[in-house]
Amino acid sequence: MTKQFNPSWTLFALAISAFAIGSTEFISVGLMPLLVSSFHINLAQAGLTVSIYAIGIMVGAPVMTLLTGQLNRHRLMMLIMILFIIGNLLAASAPTFGVLLAGRVVAALAHGIFMTVASVIAADVVAPAKRASAIAIMFTGLTVATVTGVPLGTMIGQLGGWRWSFIFISAIGIIGLLADYWLIPRNLPLPSKATIRGIGRVLTNPQLVLALLVTALGYGGTFVVYTYLSPLLEQQMHWSASAVVLILVVYGLMVALGNTLGGRWANARPLIALFKMFTGLLVTLLILSVTGYSHWLGLLTVLLMGVFAFMNVPGLQLYIVQLAEQNTPHDITMASALNISAFNVGIALGSGIGGQVTTKLGLGMTPIFGAIMVAVSLVLLLGLIWLARPAKQLTRNCTQN
């Protein structure tokens, strides 16, 4: 099977599609002021474009995995991108804010199943020692979207209106569709059939549940701040709207750097690497709570936050796959799907908390609440490290005997 396709081309195709999907996931962060003005809503309501999208992924990832588990992988990827394009065109033509949210949900369903399937494919087509790096390559599409897709979409929205931003993303989706058609092989192996019982097996395993909670809280902590990054930069740090576009580009470069480093560091000892990454993120958020009113110091801290924001993603996704291989080997795809859901539980929770904090306490308090989420994830991560020790010790004893 492995002789029939080149892993590099497969990862490249996955990265292109992830770029399209990543562009739409975070585009509303840059469009937030425009949406507030267009639909006459407040910031917390505009934040629903992020949280509703995340909830769509959260629910859609396991449900779509159950429904599509035995579909040919090539055909499934084609259907995913078609659904993605439809969702963004619906958002672009939305006459009301409710229809815009509906379009976001449709696109989110495509997002959830894509990231689930793509993560497993990326991990399977390379040597075991390079699995985190392979996942990082696939997720590079998301980080490149943060570097170029989101700022470019934001600029298009500022110049021609927010609807053109979603049309732009639909065009990227068409490119992703063509990449999938030509570069993803048609004979990829099917995983074990995903079942509802598989969900139960994953959610009754203590280590897997802890890992899912770490994903949700640790990854989601950033989104208390990131969801409202544009108004934070404009209103509190006093950067112009045109400067914010450039700042989002540099922020995306920092995210790309962090994602690449995170994939390399997590290859060997993902738990220890994750602990260091989350500690760095916690410290950065605490610093931002102090520097958030400063023009330049605030900007530098935001860019540092970008380095740590997605650094944990490859390690979190790799570790959940490793745990599933050890504890529920027939449910690896479902475990991956539930971890994608956990990422988006974190996004929905973080953006929701950020909306409430912004409304009641002000933008300046969002880093504090983000830091609290990350701190809780660090405590849970210590529990995972403690649970992993007996297994390692048992392995050493068996080897010595």
C-alpha positions as CSV (number, residue, x, y, z in Angstrom):
1,M,0.0,0.0,0.0
2,T,2.7,2.5,0.9
3,K,4.4,2.0,-2.5
4,Q,1.4,3.3,-4.3
5,F,1.6,6.8,-2.9
6,N,4.2,9.4,-1.8
7,P,3.7,10.5,1.8
8,S,5.1,14.0,1.0
9,W,2.5,14.6,-1.7
10,T,-0.3,13.3,0.6
11,L,0.9,15.7,3.4
12,F,1.1,18.5,0.9
13,A,-2.5,17.9,-0.2
14,L,-3.7,17.8,3.4
15,A,-1.9,21.1,4.1
16,I,-3.5,22.8,1.2
17,S,-7.0,21.8,2.4
18,A,-6.1,22.7,5.9
19,F,-5.1,26.1,4.6
20,A,-8.6,26.7,3.2
21,I,-10.3,25.4,6.3
22,G,-7.9,27.4,8.6
23,S,-8.7,30.6,6.7
24,T,-12.4,30.3,7.4
25,E,-12.0,29.2,11.0
26,F,-10.4,32.4,12.2
27,I,-11.5,34.9,9.5
28,S,-14.2,36.4,11.7
29,V,-11.5,37.4,14.2
30,G,-10.3,40.0,11.7
31,L,-13.9,40.9,10.6
32,M,-15.3,41.4,14.0
33,P,-15.6,45.3,13.8
34,L,-17.2,45.0,10.3
35,L,-19.8,42.4,11.5
36,V,-20.7,44.6,14.5
37,S,-21.3,47.5,12.2
38,S,-23.1,45.6,9.4
39,F,-25.6,43.7,11.6
40,H,-25.8,46.3,14.5
41,I,-24.7,43.8,17.1
42,N,-22.3,44.0,20.0
43,L,-18.8,42.3,20.3
44,A,-20.1,39.4,22.4
45,Q,-22.7,38.6,19.7
46,A,-20.1,38.9,16.9
47,G,-18.0,36.5,18.9
48,L,-20.6,33.8,18.2
49,T,-19.2,33.5,14.7
50,V,-16.2,31.9,16.4
51,S,-17.9,30.0,19.2
52,I,-20.8,28.7,17.0
53,Y,-18.2,27.5,14.5
54,A,-16.3,25.7,17.2
55,I,-19.5,24.1,18.5
56,G,-20.2,22.9,14.9
57,I,-16.8,21.2,14.8
58,M,-17.3,19.9,18.4
59,V,-20.5,18.1,17.5
60,G,-19.7,17.4,13.9
61,A,-16.4,15.7,14.3
62,P,-17.6,12.6,16.1
63,V,-21.0,12.5,14.4
64,M,-19.6,12.8,10.9
65,T,-16.9,10.2,11.8
66,L,-19.7,7.8,12.7
67,L,-21.5,8.5,9.4
68,T,-18.6,8.5,7.1
69,G,-16.2,6.0,8.7
70,Q,-16.3,3.5,5.9
71,L,-16.3,5.9,2.9
72,N,-13.3,5.8,0.6
73,R,-10.9,8.4,1.9
74,H,-10.4,10.1,-1.4
75,R,-14.2,10.4,-2.0
76,L,-14.7,11.6,1.5
77,M,-12.2,14.4,1.1
78,M,-13.9,15.5,-2.0
79,L,-17.3,15.6,-0.2
80,I,-15.8,17.5,2.7
81,M,-14.4,20.3,0.6
82,I,-17.7,20.6,-1.4
83,L,-19.6,21.0,2.0
84,F,-17.0,23.5,3.0
85,I,-17.5,25.6,-0.1
86,I,-21.3,25.5,0.3
87,G,-21.0,26.7,3.9
88,N,-18.8,29.7,3.0
89,L,-21.0,30.7,0.0
90,L,-24.0,30.6,2.3
91,A,-22.2,32.9,4.8
92,A,-21.2,35.3,2.0
93,S,-24.8,35.7,0.8
94,A,-26.3,35.9,4.3
95,P,-29.1,38.5,4.6
96,T,-29.2,38.2,8.4
97,F,-26.8,37.4,11.2
98,G,-28.7,34.1,11.8
99,V,-28.0,32.9,8.2
100,L,-24.4,33.9,8.6
101,L,-24.2,31.7,11.7
102,A,-25.9,28.8,9.8
103,G,-23.3,29.1,7.0
104,R,-20.6,28.9,9.7
105,V,-22.1,25.7,11.1
106,V,-22.2,24.0,7.6
107,A,-18.5,24.9,7.1
108,A,-17.7,23.7,10.6
109,L,-19.2,20.2,9.9
110,A,-16.7,19.9,7.0
111,H,-13.9,21.2,9.2
112,G,-14.4,18.7,12.0
113,I,-14.4,15.5,9.9
114,F,-11.5,16.9,7.8
115,M,-9.2,17.4,10.7
116,T,-10.1,14.0,12.2
117,V,-9.3,12.0,9.1
118,A,-6.3,14.1,8.0
119,S,-4.6,13.7,11.4
120,V,-4.8,9.9,11.3
121,I,-3.7,9.8,7.7
122,A,-0.7,12.1,8.4
123,A,0.3,10.0,11.4
124,D,0.0,6.7,9.4
125,V,2.0,7.6,6.3
126,V,5.3,8.3,8.0
127,A,7.7,6.5,10.3
128,P,6.6,6.4,14.0
129,A,9.5,8.7,15.1
130,K,8.2,11.4,12.7
131,R,4.5,11.3,13.5
132,A,4.2,14.5,15.4
133,S,6.2,16.3,12.7
134,A,3.9,14.8,10.0
135,I,0.8,16.1,11.9
136,A,2.6,19.5,12.3
137,I,3.1,19.6,8.5
138,M,-0.6,18.9,8.0
139,F,-1.4,21.6,10.5
140,T,1.0,24.0,8.8
141,G,-1.9,24.7,6.5
142,L,-3.7,26.2,9.4
143,T,-0.7,28.2,10.5
144,V,-0.1,29.5,6.9
145,A,-3.8,30.5,6.9
146,T,-3.2,32.5,10.0
147,V,-0.1,34.1,8.3
148,T,-1.7,34.9,5.0
149,G,-5.3,33.7,4.6
150,V,-6.8,35.5,7.6
151,P,-5.0,38.9,7.2
152,L,-5.7,38.8,3.4
153,G,-9.3,38.0,4.0
154,T,-9.5,40.8,6.6
155,M,-8.0,43.3,4.2
156,I,-10.4,42.2,1.5
157,G,-13.2,42.7,4.0
158,Q,-12.0,46.2,4.9
159,L,-11.7,47.2,1.2
160,G,-14.8,45.6,-0.3
161,G,-17.0,44.4,2.5
162,W,-17.0,41.3,4.7
163,R,-19.0,39.3,2.2
164,W,-16.0,39.3,-0.2
165,S,-13.9,37.7,2.5
166,F,-16.1,34.6,2.5
167,I,-16.1,34.6,-1.3
168,F,-12.3,34.7,-1.2
169,I,-12.3,31.7,1.2
170,S,-14.7,29.8,-1.1
171,A,-12.2,30.3,-3.9
172,I,-9.4,28.9,-1.7
173,G,-11.8,25.9,-0.9
174,I,-12.0,25.2,-4.7
175,I,-8.2,25.1,-4.9
176,G,-8.2,22.7,-1.9
177,L,-10.9,20.5,-3.7
178,L,-8.6,20.3,-6.8
179,A,-5.6,19.5,-4.7
180,D,-7.5,16.7,-3.0
181,Y,-8.6,15.3,-6.3
182,W,-5.1,15.2,-7.8
183,L,-2.8,14.6,-4.9
184,I,-4.7,12.3,-2.4
185,P,-4.5,8.6,-3.6
186,R,-7.7,6.8,-4.2
187,N,-6.8,3.6,-2.4
188,L,-6.0,4.7,1.1
189,P,-6.8,2.0,3.7
190,L,-10.0,2.4,5.7
191,P,-9.7,2.6,9.5
192,S,-11.6,0.4,11.9
193,K,-15.3,1.1,11.8
194,A,-16.2,3.9,14.2
195,T,-19.1,3.1,16.5
196,I,-21.1,4.7,19.3
197,R,-19.6,2.1,21.6
198,G,-16.2,3.4,20.6
199,I,-17.2,6.9,22.0
200,G,-18.1,5.2,25.3
201,R,-14.8,3.3,25.4
202,V,-12.8,6.5,24.8
203,L,-14.8,8.5,27.3
204,T,-14.5,5.9,30.1
205,N,-10.8,5.7,29.9
206,P,-9.3,8.0,32.6
207,Q,-6.1,8.9,30.6
208,L,-8.0,9.7,27.4
209,V,-10.5,11.8,29.3
210,L,-7.7,13.7,31.1
211,A,-6.0,14.3,27.7
212,L,-9.2,15.6,26.2
213,L,-9.6,18.0,29.1
214,V,-6.0,19.2,28.7
215,T,-6.7,19.8,25.0
216,A,-9.9,21.8,25.7
217,L,-8.6,24.0,28.5
218,G,-5.0,24.4,27.4
219,Y,-5.7,25.2,23.8
220,G,-8.8,27.1,24.6
221,G,-7.2,29.5,27.0
222,T,-5.6,31.5,24.1
223,F,-9.0,32.1,22.6
224,V,-10.3,34.2,25.5
225,V,-7.9,36.8,24.1
226,Y,-7.4,35.8,20.4
227,T,-11.2,36.0,19.6
228,Y,-11.1,39.7,20.4
229,L,-7.6,40.4,19.2
230,S,-8.6,43.0,16.6
231,P,-10.6,45.2,19.0
232,L,-7.9,44.7,21.6
233,L,-5.2,46.0,19.2
234,E,-7.4,48.9,18.0
235,Q,-9.2,50.0,21.1
236,Q,-6.7,49.3,23.9
237,M,-3.3,49.4,22.2
238,H,-4.4,52.1,19.7
239,W,-3.2,50.5,16.5
240,S,-5.0,51.5,13.3
241,A,-7.2,49.1,11.3
242,S,-4.6,49.0,8.5
243,A,-1.8,48.2,11.0
244,V,-3.9,45.4,12.5
245,V,-3.8,43.6,9.1
246,L,0.0,43.7,9.1
247,I,0.1,42.7,12.8
248,L,-2.1,39.6,12.0
249,V,0.4,38.6,9.3
250,V,3.3,38.8,11.8
251,Y,1.2,37.1,14.4
252,G,0.6,34.3,11.9
253,L,4.4,34.0,11.3
254,M,4.9,33.5,15.0
255,V,2.2,30.9,15.0
256,A,3.9,29.1,12.2
257,L,7.2,29.2,14.0
258,G,5.6,27.8,17.2
259,N,3.8,25.0,15.3
260,T,7.0,23.9,13.6
261,L,9.0,23.9,16.9
262,G,6.1,22.2,18.7
263,G,6.0,19.3,16.3
264,R,9.7,18.7,16.6
265,W,9.8,18.9,20.3
266,A,6.8,16.6,20.8
267,N,8.2,13.7,18.7
268,A,10.1,12.0,21.5
269,R,8.4,13.0,24.8
270,P,5.1,14.7,24.1
271,L,3.9,15.1,27.7
272,I,7.0,16.8,29.0
273,A,7.1,19.0,25.8
274,L,3.5,20.0,26.4
275,F,4.1,20.9,30.0
276,K,6.8,23.3,28.9
277,M,4.7,24.8,26.1
278,F,1.7,25.4,28.4
279,T,3.9,27.0,31.0
280,G,5.3,29.4,28.4
281,L,1.7,30.2,27.3
282,L,0.6,30.8,30.9
283,V,3.5,33.2,31.7
284,T,2.8,35.1,28.4
285,L,-0.9,35.6,29.2
286,L,0.0,36.9,32.6
287,I,2.5,39.3,31.1
288,L,-0.2,40.5,28.6
289,S,-2.5,41.3,31.4
290,V,0.1,43.9,32.5
291,T,1.3,45.1,29.0
292,G,-2.1,45.0,27.3
293,Y,-2.5,48.8,27.5
294,S,0.9,49.6,26.1
295,H,1.3,50.4,22.4
296,W,4.6,48.5,21.8
297,L,5.0,46.2,24.8
298,G,1.4,45.0,24.3
299,L,2.2,44.2,20.7
300,L,5.4,42.3,21.5
301,T,3.5,40.3,24.1
302,V,0.7,39.5,21.6
303,L,3.4,38.2,19.1
304,L,4.9,36.1,21.9
305,M,1.5,34.7,22.6
306,G,1.4,33.7,18.9
307,V,4.5,31.5,19.3
308,F,2.8,29.5,22.1
309,A,-0.8,29.6,20.8
310,F,-0.7,26.6,18.4
311,M,2.6,25.1,19.5
312,N,0.8,22.5,21.6
313,V,-1.4,21.2,18.7
314,P,0.8,18.5,17.2
315,G,1.8,17.1,20.6
316,L,-1.8,17.0,21.8
317,Q,-3.0,15.3,18.6
318,L,-0.1,12.8,18.6
319,Y,-0.6,12.0,22.3
320,I,-4.3,11.2,21.9
321,V,-3.5,8.8,19.1
322,Q,-0.7,7.1,21.1
323,L,-3.1,6.7,24.1
324,A,-5.8,5.3,21.9
325,E,-3.3,2.8,20.4
326,Q,-2.5,1.6,23.9
327,N,-5.9,1.6,25.5
328,T,-8.6,1.5,22.8
329,P,-6.8,0.3,19.6
330,H,-10.1,-0.1,17.7
331,D,-11.2,3.4,18.3
332,I,-8.2,5.5,17.2
333,T,-10.2,7.4,14.6
334,M,-12.9,8.2,17.1
335,A,-10.3,9.3,19.7
336,S,-8.9,11.6,17.1
337,A,-12.4,12.9,16.3
338,L,-13.1,13.6,20.0
339,N,-9.8,15.4,20.4
340,I,-10.7,17.6,17.4
341,S,-14.0,18.2,19.3
342,A,-12.0,19.0,22.5
343,F,-10.0,21.6,20.6
344,N,-13.2,23.3,19.6
345,V,-14.8,22.9,23.0
346,G,-11.8,25.0,24.1
347,I,-12.4,27.5,21.3
348,A,-16.1,27.8,22.2
349,L,-15.4,28.0,25.9
350,G,-12.6,30.5,25.5
351,S,-14.4,32.8,23.1
352,G,-17.6,32.6,25.2
353,I,-15.7,33.5,28.3
354,G,-13.9,36.2,26.5
355,G,-17.2,37.7,25.3
356,Q,-18.6,37.8,28.8
357,V,-15.4,39.3,30.2
358,T,-15.3,41.9,27.5
359,T,-18.9,42.9,28.1
360,K,-18.7,43.0,31.9
361,L,-15.1,43.7,32.8
362,G,-13.5,45.0,29.7
363,L,-11.0,43.7,27.1
364,G,-8.0,44.2,29.4
365,M,-9.2,41.3,31.7
366,T,-9.3,38.7,29.0
367,P,-5.7,37.5,29.4
368,I,-6.3,36.8,33.1
369,F,-9.2,34.5,32.4
370,G,-7.2,32.8,29.6
371,A,-4.4,32.2,32.0
372,I,-6.8,30.6,34.5
373,M,-7.8,28.1,31.8
374,V,-4.2,27.2,30.9
375,A,-3.3,26.9,34.6
376,V,-6.0,24.3,35.1
377,S,-4.8,22.4,32.1
378,L,-1.3,22.3,33.6
379,V,-2.6,20.7,36.8
380,L,-4.4,18.0,34.7
381,L,-1.3,17.5,32.6
382,L,0.6,16.7,35.8
383,G,-2.0,14.1,36.4
384,L,-1.3,12.5,33.0
385,I,2.4,12.6,33.6
386,W,1.8,10.8,36.9
387,L,-0.4,8.2,35.3
388,A,2.1,7.5,32.6
389,R,5.0,6.7,35.1
390,P,3.8,3.2,36.2
391,A,3.4,2.1,32.6
392,K,7.0,3.2,31.8
393,Q,8.3,1.6,35.0
394,L,6.5,-1.7,34.2
395,T,8.1,-1.6,30.7
396,R,11.5,-1.2,32.2
397,N,11.0,-4.1,34.7
398,C,9.8,-6.4,31.9
399,T,12.8,-5.5,29.8
400,Q,15.2,-6.1,32.7
401,N,13.6,-9.5,33.5
